[in-house]
Amino acid sequence: MELPFIVVDQLTPQQERDWHAYFGTHGADRPRDIEEGIWRRTQEPATAAQPGDARRRMVHYRYRYGLAATTGAPALALRQLYLYHHAAAPAEEIGAHWEAVRAALRDGGWRPEGGVWVRGDLHVTPTLRSGPHPEDARAGRTLPHGYACLDVQITSSGYVPPPATRRRPWDVLASGIRRKAAPGAFRRIPDLAPLADYLPFQVEIGCGTSWEAGIPALHRLHEIYRVTTREDDAPGVHGFVLRPEDDPLLSEFLTAPEEKVEECVEMYRACFQARPTPALTALKELHDAGYLTGPVITNNFDVLAARAGLRECFVRRYDQAVPDVEWGRGARALLVVGLHADRRQVAARARERGMQVIHCDPEGFWNGGVFHPYPLEGPQCGDLVCTAPAGEALPALAQHLLEKVAA
């Protein structure tokens, strides 16, 4: 496994300009050449098959991208890799897990060098713990008697993750597990025309605008990192992976790292190759007309709003439990577009500011020609909900408001 690992070969002149303008820069919002994700799952007592089940699984990845020279045009490449996998379970399960990891290292052709296994530019450092985990001790947590842990850290050659990076999933764990919210008594609206009564407005966007640009939905990452049992884009309800014996991630990575890394860079490649959609173009028109104020509050790392000519405020952070938000001057409403699940803090603060919260989300997705409902959790009492797709609702809103001015 050699780095740099080519993600997009032979960039076009436009792609090279996009890299330098939007991705290779360390803007005020975040370093955009880094892709990072964390999942932490602990067995909940209410869903445990047996009393005292405290299995735990955490995955943290952090990749750095850059340009690599080729014989022709430059290529977009993965230059630095960090993947951390933690499992806590009864000792006999962790023992079997450790044997599976060692078998995968042997099958994948990794070479042992002391406590590290090496293959090309990648290093694997496994740590088996039969006593309390140091991070549990630091946080005052305990695991049941008879539990053990296995930590596996995969890094690119020469990269030593700083303490803040190593502790990040544990800090996220300490923030607690997401609890499903109950929607309040909101009102449905057929379109976004009521926003005309709350101008100027600010917007927060989620994966809905990314999906319309051809970027895979979040569940694709769940498949790649085996967060759930979902495979091959199959819709429906899928359980979280908690038992080590049900978790193929490390075996996949260690047995065939080149193939797994090819999957791992899919999302960044898709974000880089995507282009602004009609929804984002409509937001730019509304901003230029003075109806949209402040930066676009975004949970996405695709930089599509910036590429549409809008300023971004990135809030999908792991170093801040409640990310800072720059509110637009005079904003009277918050339009929340294509945002599900636990990203609710911004809307809550908007309500505290007396702003009207309006949601734009079809409450479902299409798969194989079938529409699968995906009800929103976020809307609360007094909110408005429009179920038209962003690609329809936002251009229609821009046309409605701009025609009113022209008239």
Contacts in CASP RR format, 6 or more apart in sequence:
PFRMAT RR
TARGET T0000
AUTHOR 0000-0000-0000
METHOD contacts of the structure
MODEL  1
MELPFIVVDQLTPQQERDWHAYFGTHGADRPRDIEEGIWRRTQEPATAAQ
PGDARRRMVHYRYRYGLAATTGAPALALRQLYLYHHAAAPAEEIGAHWEA
VRAALRDGGWRPEGGVWVRGDLHVTPTLRSGPHPEDARAGRTLPHGYACL
DVQITSSGYVPPPATRRRPWDVLASGIRRKAAPGAFRRIPDLAPLADYLP
FQVEIGCGTSWEAGIPALHRLHEIYRVTTREDDAPGVHGFVLRPEDDPLL
SEFLTAPEEKVEECVEMYRACFQARPTPALTALKELHDAGYLTGPVITNN
FDVLAARAGLRECFVRRYDQAVPDVEWGRGARALLVVGLHADRRQVAARA
RERGMQVIHCDPEGFWNGGVFHPYPLEGPQCGDLVCTAPAGEALPALAQH
LLEKVAA
1 119 0 8 1.000
1 120 0 8 1.000
1 121 0 8 1.000
1 122 0 8 1.000
1 257 0 8 1.000
1 258 0 8 1.000
1 261 0 8 1.000
2 120 0 8 1.000
2 121 0 8 1.000
3 77 0 8 1.000
3 78 0 8 1.000
3 79 0 8 1.000
3 80 0 8 1.000
3 81 0 8 1.000
3 121 0 8 1.000
3 122 0 8 1.000
3 156 0 8 1.000
3 157 0 8 1.000
4 66 0 8 1.000
4 68 0 8 1.000
4 75 0 8 1.000
4 77 0 8 1.000
4 78 0 8 1.000
4 79 0 8 1.000
5 77 0 8 1.000
5 78 0 8 1.000
5 258 0 8 1.000
5 261 0 8 1.000
5 265 0 8 1.000
6 68 0 8 1.000
6 75 0 8 1.000
6 76 0 8 1.000
6 77 0 8 1.000
7 65 0 8 1.000
7 75 0 8 1.000
7 76 0 8 1.000
7 77 0 8 1.000
7 78 0 8 1.000
7 265 0 8 1.000
7 268 0 8 1.000
7 269 0 8 1.000
7 272 0 8 1.000
8 15 0 8 1.000
8 75 0 8 1.000
8 76 0 8 1.000
8 269 0 8 1.000
8 272 0 8 1.000
8 273 0 8 1.000
9 70 0 8 1.000
9 75 0 8 1.000
10 70 0 8 1.000
10 72 0 8 1.000
10 73 0 8 1.000
10 75 0 8 1.000
11 19 0 8 1.000
11 67 0 8 1.000
11 73 0 8 1.000
11 74 0 8 1.000
11 75 0 8 1.000
11 76 0 8 1.000
12 73 0 8 1.000
13 73 0 8 1.000
15 76 0 8 1.000
15 272 0 8 1.000
15 273 0 8 1.000
16 67 0 8 1.000
16 73 0 8 1.000
16 74 0 8 1.000
18 272 0 8 1.000
18 307 0 8 1.000
19 66 0 8 1.000
19 67 0 8 1.000
19 76 0 8 1.000
19 272 0 8 1.000
22 32 0 8 1.000
22 303 0 8 1.000
22 306 0 8 1.000
22 307 0 8 1.000
23 32 0 8 1.000
23 33 0 8 1.000
23 65 0 8 1.000
23 272 0 8 1.000
23 303 0 8 1.000
24 32 0 8 1.000
24 33 0 8 1.000
24 66 0 8 1.000
25 32 0 8 1.000
26 32 0 8 1.000
26 33 0 8 1.000
29 312 0 8 1.000
29 313 0 8 1.000
29 314 0 8 1.000
30 301 0 8 1.000
30 314 0 8 1.000
30 317 0 8 1.000
32 301 0 8 1.000
32 303 0 8 1.000
33 64 0 8 1.000
33 65 0 8 1.000
33 66 0 8 1.000
34 62 0 8 1.000
34 63 0 8 1.000
34 64 0 8 1.000
34 65 0 8 1.000
35 61 0 8 1.000
35 62 0 8 1.000
35 63 0 8 1.000
35 65 0 8 1.000
35 267 0 8 1.000
35 268 0 8 1.000
35 301 0 8 1.000
36 60 0 8 1.000
36 61 0 8 1.000
36 62 0 8 1.000
36 63 0 8 1.000
36 318 0 8 1.000
37 59 0 8 1.000
37 60 0 8 1.000
37 61 0 8 1.000
37 62 0 8 1.000
37 221 0 8 1.000
37 318 0 8 1.000
38 58 0 8 1.000
38 59 0 8 1.000
38 60 0 8 1.000
38 168 0 8 1.000
38 169 0 8 1.000
38 172 0 8 1.000
38 318 0 8 1.000
39 57 0 8 1.000
39 58 0 8 1.000
39 59 0 8 1.000
39 222 0 8 1.000
39 225 0 8 1.000
39 227 0 8 1.000
40 56 0 8 1.000
40 57 0 8 1.000
40 58 0 8 1.000
40 169 0 8 1.000
40 172 0 8 1.000
40 173 0 8 1.000
40 177 0 8 1.000
41 56 0 8 1.000
41 57 0 8 1.000
41 58 0 8 1.000
41 177 0 8 1.000
41 227 0 8 1.000
41 240 0 8 1.000
41 241 0 8 1.000
41 242 0 8 1.000
42 54 0 8 1.000
42 55 0 8 1.000
42 56 0 8 1.000
42 173 0 8 1.000
42 177 0 8 1.000
42 242 0 8 1.000
43 53 0 8 1.000
43 54 0 8 1.000
43 55 0 8 1.000
43 56 0 8 1.000
43 242 0 8 1.000
44 177 0 8 1.000
45 51 0 8 1.000
45 52 0 8 1.000
45 53 0 8 1.000
52 144 0 8 1.000
54 88 0 8 1.000
54 143 0 8 1.000
54 144 0 8 1.000
54 147 0 8 1.000
55 87 0 8 1.000
55 88 0 8 1.000
55 89 0 8 1.000
55 93 0 8 1.000
55 242 0 8 1.000
55 243 0 8 1.000
56 86 0 8 1.000
56 87 0 8 1.000
56 88 0 8 1.000
56 89 0 8 1.000
56 143 0 8 1.000
56 242 0 8 1.000
57 86 0 8 1.000
57 87 0 8 1.000
57 88 0 8 1.000
57 240 0 8 1.000
57 241 0 8 1.000
57 242 0 8 1.000
57 247 0 8 1.000
58 84 0 8 1.000
58 85 0 8 1.000
58 86 0 8 1.000
58 169 0 8 1.000
58 170 0 8 1.000
58 173 0 8 1.000
59 83 0 8 1.000
59 84 0 8 1.000
59 85 0 8 1.000
59 86 0 8 1.000
59 169 0 8 1.000
59 225 0 8 1.000
59 227 0 8 1.000
59 249 0 8 1.000
60 82 0 8 1.000
60 83 0 8 1.000
60 84 0 8 1.000
60 168 0 8 1.000
60 169 0 8 1.000
61 82 0 8 1.000
61 83 0 8 1.000
61 84 0 8 1.000
61 225 0 8 1.000
61 264 0 8 1.000
62 82 0 8 1.000
62 161 0 8 1.000
62 165 0 8 1.000
63 78 0 8 1.000
63 80 0 8 1.000
63 81 0 8 1.000
63 82 0 8 1.000
63 264 0 8 1.000
63 265 0 8 1.000
63 268 0 8 1.000
64 78 0 8 1.000
64 79 0 8 1.000
64 80 0 8 1.000
65 76 0 8 1.000
65 77 0 8 1.000
65 78 0 8 1.000
65 79 0 8 1.000
65 268 0 8 1.000
66 76 0 8 1.000
66 77 0 8 1.000
66 79 0 8 1.000
67 74 0 8 1.000
67 75 0 8 1.000
67 76 0 8 1.000
67 77 0 8 1.000
68 74 0 8 1.000
68 75 0 8 1.000
68 76 0 8 1.000
68 77 0 8 1.000
68 79 0 8 1.000
69 75 0 8 1.000
76 269 0 8 1.000
76 272 0 8 1.000
78 261 0 8 1.000
78 265 0 8 1.000
79 156 0 8 1.000
80 156 0 8 1.000
80 159 0 8 1.000
81 122 0 8 1.000
81 154 0 8 1.000
81 155 0 8 1.000
81 156 0 8 1.000
81 159 0 8 1.000
81 261 0 8 1.000
82 153 0 8 1.000
82 154 0 8 1.000
82 155 0 8 1.000
82 156 0 8 1.000
82 159 0 8 1.000
82 161 0 8 1.000
82 165 0 8 1.000
83 153 0 8 1.000
83 154 0 8 1.000
83 155 0 8 1.000
83 253 0 8 1.000
84 151 0 8 1.000
84 152 0 8 1.000
84 153 0 8 1.000
84 154 0 8 1.000
84 161 0 8 1.000
84 166 0 8 1.000
84 169 0 8 1.000
85 151 0 8 1.000
85 152 0 8 1.000
85 153 0 8 1.000
85 154 0 8 1.000
85 249 0 8 1.000
85 250 0 8 1.000
86 149 0 8 1.000
86 150 0 8 1.000
86 151 0 8 1.000
86 152 0 8 1.000
86 169 0 8 1.000
87 94 0 8 1.000
87 97 0 8 1.000
87 149 0 8 1.000
87 150 0 8 1.000
87 244 0 8 1.000
87 247 0 8 1.000
88 94 0 8 1.000
88 133 0 8 1.000
88 143 0 8 1.000
88 147 0 8 1.000
88 148 0 8 1.000
88 149 0 8 1.000
89 97 0 8 1.000
89 147 0 8 1.000
89 148 0 8 1.000
89 242 0 8 1.000
89 243 0 8 1.000
89 244 0 8 1.000
90 146 0 8 1.000
90 147 0 8 1.000
90 148 0 8 1.000
91 130 0 8 1.000
91 146 0 8 1.000
91 147 0 8 1.000
91 148 0 8 1.000
93 243 0 8 1.000
93 244 0 8 1.000
93 245 0 8 1.000
94 128 0 8 1.000
94 147 0 8 1.000
94 148 0 8 1.000
94 149 0 8 1.000
94 150 0 8 1.000
94 244 0 8 1.000
95 128 0 8 1.000
95 148 0 8 1.000
95 150 0 8 1.000
96 244 0 8 1.000
96 245 0 8 1.000
97 150 0 8 1.000
97 244 0 8 1.000
97 245 0 8 1.000
97 247 0 8 1.000
98 126 0 8 1.000
98 128 0 8 1.000
98 150 0 8 1.000
100 244 0 8 1.000
100 250 0 8 1.000
100 251 0 8 1.000
101 126 0 8 1.000
101 150 0 8 1.000
101 152 0 8 1.000
101 250 0 8 1.000
101 251 0 8 1.000
101 254 0 8 1.000
103 251 0 8 1.000
104 250 0 8 1.000
104 251 0 8 1.000
104 253 0 8 1.000
104 254 0 8 1.000
104 255 0 8 1.000
105 112 0 8 1.000
105 117 0 8 1.000
105 124 0 8 1.000
105 254 0 8 1.000
107 254 0 8 1.000
107 255 0 8 1.000
108 119 0 8 1.000
108 254 0 8 1.000
108 255 0 8 1.000
108 256 0 8 1.000
108 257 0 8 1.000
109 119 0 8 1.000
110 117 0 8 1.000
110 118 0 8 1.000
110 119 0 8 1.000
110 124 0 8 1.000
110 254 0 8 1.000
111 117 0 8 1.000
111 118 0 8 1.000
111 119 0 8 1.000
112 118 0 8 1.000
115 125 0 8 1.000
115 126 0 8 1.000
116 123 0 8 1.000
116 124 0 8 1.000
116 125 0 8 1.000
117 123 0 8 1.000
117 124 0 8 1.000
117 125 0 8 1.000
117 126 0 8 1.000
118 124 0 8 1.000
119 257 0 8 1.000
120 157 0 8 1.000
121 156 0 8 1.000
121 157 0 8 1.000
122 154 0 8 1.000
122 155 0 8 1.000
122 156 0 8 1.000
122 157 0 8 1.000
122 257 0 8 1.000
123 154 0 8 1.000
123 155 0 8 1.000
123 156 0 8 1.000
123 157 0 8 1.000
124 152 0 8 1.000
124 153 0 8 1.000
124 154 0 8 1.000
124 254 0 8 1.000
125 152 0 8 1.000
125 153 0 8 1.000
125 154 0 8 1.000
125 155 0 8 1.000
126 150 0 8 1.000
126 151 0 8 1.000
126 152 0 8 1.000
126 153 0 8 1.000
127 150 0 8 1.000
127 151 0 8 1.000
127 152 0 8 1.000
127 153 0 8 1.000
128 148 0 8 1.000
128 149 0 8 1.000
128 150 0 8 1.000
129 148 0 8 1.000
129 149 0 8 1.000
129 150 0 8 1.000
129 151 0 8 1.000
130 148 0 8 1.000
131 148 0 8 1.000
131 149 0 8 1.000
132 142 0 8 1.000
132 143 0 8 1.000
133 143 0 8 1.000
133 149 0 8 1.000
135 167 0 8 1.000
135 170 0 8 1.000
136 142 0 8 1.000
136 143 0 8 1.000
138 170 0 8 1.000
139 170 0 8 1.000
139 173 0 8 1.000
139 174 0 8 1.000
143 149 0 8 1.000
150 244 0 8 1.000
152 250 0 8 1.000
153 161 0 8 1.000
154 253 0 8 1.000
155 161 0 8 1.000
164 319 0 8 1.000
168 318 0 8 1.000
168 319 0 8 1.000
171 318 0 8 1.000
171 319 0 8 1.000
172 318 0 8 1.000
175 321 0 8 1.000
178 341 0 8 1.000
178 342 0 8 1.000
180 377 0 8 1.000
181 344 0 8 1.000
181 377 0 8 1.000
181 378 0 8 1.000
182 377 0 8 1.000
183 375 0 8 1.000
183 376 0 8 1.000
183 377 0 8 1.000
183 378 0 8 1.000
183 379 0 8 1.000
183 380 0 8 1.000
184 379 0 8 1.000
184 380 0 8 1.000
184 381 0 8 1.000
184 382 0 8 1.000
184 383 0 8 1.000
185 381 0 8 1.000
185 382 0 8 1.000
186 359 0 8 1.000
186 379 0 8 1.000
186 380 0 8 1.000
186 381 0 8 1.000
186 382 0 8 1.000
186 383 0 8 1.000
186 384 0 8 1.000
186 385 0 8 1.000
187 382 0 8 1.000
187 383 0 8 1.000
187 384 0 8 1.000
187 385 0 8 1.000
188 384 0 8 1.000
188 385 0 8 1.000
188 386 0 8 1.000
188 387 0 8 1.000
189 358 0 8 1.000
189 384 0 8 1.000
189 385 0 8 1.000
189 386 0 8 1.000
190 386 0 8 1.000
190 388 0 8 1.000
191 386 0 8 1.000
191 388 0 8 1.000
191 393 0 8 1.000
191 396 0 8 1.000
191 397 0 8 1.000
191 400 0 8 1.000
192 335 0 8 1.000
192 358 0 8 1.000
192 360 0 8 1.000
192 386 0 8 1.000
192 388 0 8 1.000
192 393 0 8 1.000
192 394 0 8 1.000
192 396 0 8 1.000
192 397 0 8 1.000
192 400 0 8 1.000
193 397 0 8 1.000
193 400 0 8 1.000
194 358 0 8 1.000
194 384 0 8 1.000
195 201 0 8 1.000
195 333 0 8 1.000
195 335 0 8 1.000
195 358 0 8 1.000
195 397 0 8 1.000
195 401 0 8 1.000
196 400 0 8 1.000
196 401 0 8 1.000
196 404 0 8 1.000
198 332 0 8 1.000
198 333 0 8 1.000
198 355 0 8 1.000
198 356 0 8 1.000
198 358 0 8 1.000
199 291 0 8 1.000
199 332 0 8 1.000
199 333 0 8 1.000
199 401 0 8 1.000
200 290 0 8 1.000
200 291 0 8 1.000
200 292 0 8 1.000
200 293 0 8 1.000
200 328 0 8 1.000
200 330 0 8 1.000
200 331 0 8 1.000
200 332 0 8 1.000
201 291 0 8 1.000
201 292 0 8 1.000
201 293 0 8 1.000
201 331 0 8 1.000
201 332 0 8 1.000
201 333 0 8 1.000
201 334 0 8 1.000
201 335 0 8 1.000
201 358 0 8 1.000
202 292 0 8 1.000
202 293 0 8 1.000
202 294 0 8 1.000
202 297 0 8 1.000
202 327 0 8 1.000
202 328 0 8 1.000
202 331 0 8 1.000
202 333 0 8 1.000
202 334 0 8 1.000
202 335 0 8 1.000
202 350 0 8 1.000
202 355 0 8 1.000
203 283 0 8 1.000
203 292 0 8 1.000
203 296 0 8 1.000
203 297 0 8 1.000
203 334 0 8 1.000
203 335 0 8 1.000
203 336 0 8 1.000
203 337 0 8 1.000
204 296 0 8 1.000
204 297 0 8 1.000
204 298 0 8 1.000
204 299 0 8 1.000
204 315 0 8 1.000
204 334 0 8 1.000
204 335 0 8 1.000
204 336 0 8 1.000
204 337 0 8 1.000
204 339 0 8 1.000
204 346 0 8 1.000
204 347 0 8 1.000
205 296 0 8 1.000
205 297 0 8 1.000
205 298 0 8 1.000
205 299 0 8 1.000
205 300 0 8 1.000
205 305 0 8 1.000
205 337 0 8 1.000
205 338 0 8 1.000
205 339 0 8 1.000
206 298 0 8 1.000
206 299 0 8 1.000
206 300 0 8 1.000
206 337 0 8 1.000
206 338 0 8 1.000
206 339 0 8 1.000
206 340 0 8 1.000
206 343 0 8 1.000
207 215 0 8 1.000
207 217 0 8 1.000
207 218 0 8 1.000
207 299 0 8 1.000
207 300 0 8 1.000
207 338 0 8 1.000
207 339 0 8 1.000
207 340 0 8 1.000
208 337 0 8 1.000
208 338 0 8 1.000
208 339 0 8 1.000
208 361 0 8 1.000
208 390 0 8 1.000
209 277 0 8 1.000
209 279 0 8 1.000
209 280 0 8 1.000
209 300 0 8 1.000
209 304 0 8 1.000
209 305 0 8 1.000
209 337 0 8 1.000
209 338 0 8 1.000
209 390 0 8 1.000
210 271 0 8 1.000
210 274 0 8 1.000
210 300 0 8 1.000
210 302 0 8 1.000
210 304 0 8 1.000
211 217 0 8 1.000
211 365 0 8 1.000
212 277 0 8 1.000
212 279 0 8 1.000
212 389 0 8 1.000
212 390 0 8 1.000
212 391 0 8 1.000
213 274 0 8 1.000
213 275 0 8 1.000
213 276 0 8 1.000
213 277 0 8 1.000
213 302 0 8 1.000
213 304 0 8 1.000
214 270 0 8 1.000
214 274 0 8 1.000
215 267 0 8 1.000
215 270 0 8 1.000
215 271 0 8 1.000
215 274 0 8 1.000
215 302 0 8 1.000
216 266 0 8 1.000
216 267 0 8 1.000
216 270 0 8 1.000
217 365 0 8 1.000
219 228 0 8 1.000
219 230 0 8 1.000
219 233 0 8 1.000
220 233 0 8 1.000
220 266 0 8 1.000
220 267 0 8 1.000
221 227 0 8 1.000
221 267 0 8 1.000
222 228 0 8 1.000
222 230 0 8 1.000
222 238 0 8 1.000
223 230 0 8 1.000
223 231 0 8 1.000
223 232 0 8 1.000
223 233 0 8 1.000
224 263 0 8 1.000
224 264 0 8 1.000
224 266 0 8 1.000
224 267 0 8 1.000
225 249 0 8 1.000
226 241 0 8 1.000
226 247 0 8 1.000
226 248 0 8 1.000
226 249 0 8 1.000
226 252 0 8 1.000
227 240 0 8 1.000
227 241 0 8 1.000
228 238 0 8 1.000
228 239 0 8 1.000
228 240 0 8 1.000
228 241 0 8 1.000
229 238 0 8 1.000
229 239 0 8 1.000
229 241 0 8 1.000
229 246 0 8 1.000
230 236 0 8 1.000
230 238 0 8 1.000
233 367 0 8 1.000
235 365 0 8 1.000
235 367 0 8 1.000
235 370 0 8 1.000
235 372 0 8 1.000
236 372 0 8 1.000
241 247 0 8 1.000
252 259 0 8 1.000
252 260 0 8 1.000
253 260 0 8 1.000
253 261 0 8 1.000
270 302 0 8 1.000
271 300 0 8 1.000
271 301 0 8 1.000
271 302 0 8 1.000
271 303 0 8 1.000
271 304 0 8 1.000
274 302 0 8 1.000
274 304 0 8 1.000
275 304 0 8 1.000
275 307 0 8 1.000
276 304 0 8 1.000
276 305 0 8 1.000
276 307 0 8 1.000
276 308 0 8 1.000
277 304 0 8 1.000
277 390 0 8 1.000
277 391 0 8 1.000
278 391 0 8 1.000
278 394 0 8 1.000
278 395 0 8 1.000
279 337 0 8 1.000
279 390 0 8 1.000
279 391 0 8 1.000
279 393 0 8 1.000
279 394 0 8 1.000
279 395 0 8 1.000
280 304 0 8 1.000
280 305 0 8 1.000
280 308 0 8 1.000
280 310 0 8 1.000
281 308 0 8 1.000
281 395 0 8 1.000
282 391 0 8 1.000
282 394 0 8 1.000
282 395 0 8 1.000
282 397 0 8 1.000
282 398 0 8 1.000
283 292 0 8 1.000
283 296 0 8 1.000
283 305 0 8 1.000
283 308 0 8 1.000
283 310 0 8 1.000
283 394 0 8 1.000
284 308 0 8 1.000
284 309 0 8 1.000
284 310 0 8 1.000
285 398 0 8 1.000
285 402 0 8 1.000
286 292 0 8 1.000
286 394 0 8 1.000
286 397 0 8 1.000
286 398 0 8 1.000
286 401 0 8 1.000
287 293 0 8 1.000
287 310 0 8 1.000
289 398 0 8 1.000
289 401 0 8 1.000
289 402 0 8 1.000
289 405 0 8 1.000
291 401 0 8 1.000
293 328 0 8 1.000
293 329 0 8 1.000
293 330 0 8 1.000
293 331 0 8 1.000
294 311 0 8 1.000
294 313 0 8 1.000
294 326 0 8 1.000
294 327 0 8 1.000
294 328 0 8 1.000
294 329 0 8 1.000
294 331 0 8 1.000
295 310 0 8 1.000
295 311 0 8 1.000
295 312 0 8 1.000
295 313 0 8 1.000
295 326 0 8 1.000
295 328 0 8 1.000
296 305 0 8 1.000
296 310 0 8 1.000
296 311 0 8 1.000
296 312 0 8 1.000
296 313 0 8 1.000
297 313 0 8 1.000
297 315 0 8 1.000
297 325 0 8 1.000
297 346 0 8 1.000
298 305 0 8 1.000
298 312 0 8 1.000
298 313 0 8 1.000
298 314 0 8 1.000
298 315 0 8 1.000
298 316 0 8 1.000
299 314 0 8 1.000
299 315 0 8 1.000
299 316 0 8 1.000
299 339 0 8 1.000
299 343 0 8 1.000
300 316 0 8 1.000
301 314 0 8 1.000
301 316 0 8 1.000
303 312 0 8 1.000
305 312 0 8 1.000
306 312 0 8 1.000
313 325 0 8 1.000
313 326 0 8 1.000
314 323 0 8 1.000
315 323 0 8 1.000
315 324 0 8 1.000
315 325 0 8 1.000
315 343 0 8 1.000
315 345 0 8 1.000
315 346 0 8 1.000
316 323 0 8 1.000
316 343 0 8 1.000
317 323 0 8 1.000
322 345 0 8 1.000
323 345 0 8 1.000
325 346 0 8 1.000
325 349 0 8 1.000
327 353 0 8 1.000
331 355 0 8 1.000
332 355 0 8 1.000
332 356 0 8 1.000
333 355 0 8 1.000
333 356 0 8 1.000
333 357 0 8 1.000
333 358 0 8 1.000
334 346 0 8 1.000
334 347 0 8 1.000
334 350 0 8 1.000
334 355 0 8 1.000
334 356 0 8 1.000
334 357 0 8 1.000
334 358 0 8 1.000
335 358 0 8 1.000
335 359 0 8 1.000
335 360 0 8 1.000
336 346 0 8 1.000
336 347 0 8 1.000
336 357 0 8 1.000
336 358 0 8 1.000
336 359 0 8 1.000
336 360 0 8 1.000
336 361 0 8 1.000
337 359 0 8 1.000
337 360 0 8 1.000
337 361 0 8 1.000
337 390 0 8 1.000
337 394 0 8 1.000
338 359 0 8 1.000
338 360 0 8 1.000
338 361 0 8 1.000
338 390 0 8 1.000
339 359 0 8 1.000
339 361 0 8 1.000
340 361 0 8 1.000
340 374 0 8 1.000
340 376 0 8 1.000
340 377 0 8 1.000
341 377 0 8 1.000
344 377 0 8 1.000
344 378 0 8 1.000
347 357 0 8 1.000
347 378 0 8 1.000
347 380 0 8 1.000
347 383 0 8 1.000
350 357 0 8 1.000
351 357 0 8 1.000
351 380 0 8 1.000
356 383 0 8 1.000
356 384 0 8 1.000
357 379 0 8 1.000
357 380 0 8 1.000
357 382 0 8 1.000
357 383 0 8 1.000
357 384 0 8 1.000
358 383 0 8 1.000
358 384 0 8 1.000
358 385 0 8 1.000
358 386 0 8 1.000
359 376 0 8 1.000
359 378 0 8 1.000
359 379 0 8 1.000
359 383 0 8 1.000
359 384 0 8 1.000
359 385 0 8 1.000
359 386 0 8 1.000
360 386 0 8 1.000
360 388 0 8 1.000
360 390 0 8 1.000
360 393 0 8 1.000
360 394 0 8 1.000
361 376 0 8 1.000
361 385 0 8 1.000
361 386 0 8 1.000
361 387 0 8 1.000
362 387 0 8 1.000
362 388 0 8 1.000
362 389 0 8 1.000
363 373 0 8 1.000
363 374 0 8 1.000
363 375 0 8 1.000
363 376 0 8 1.000
363 387 0 8 1.000
364 371 0 8 1.000
364 372 0 8 1.000
364 373 0 8 1.000
364 374 0 8 1.000
364 375 0 8 1.000
365 371 0 8 1.000
365 372 0 8 1.000
365 374 0 8 1.000
366 372 0 8 1.000
376 385 0 8 1.000
379 385 0 8 1.000
386 393 0 8 1.000
388 396 0 8 1.000
END
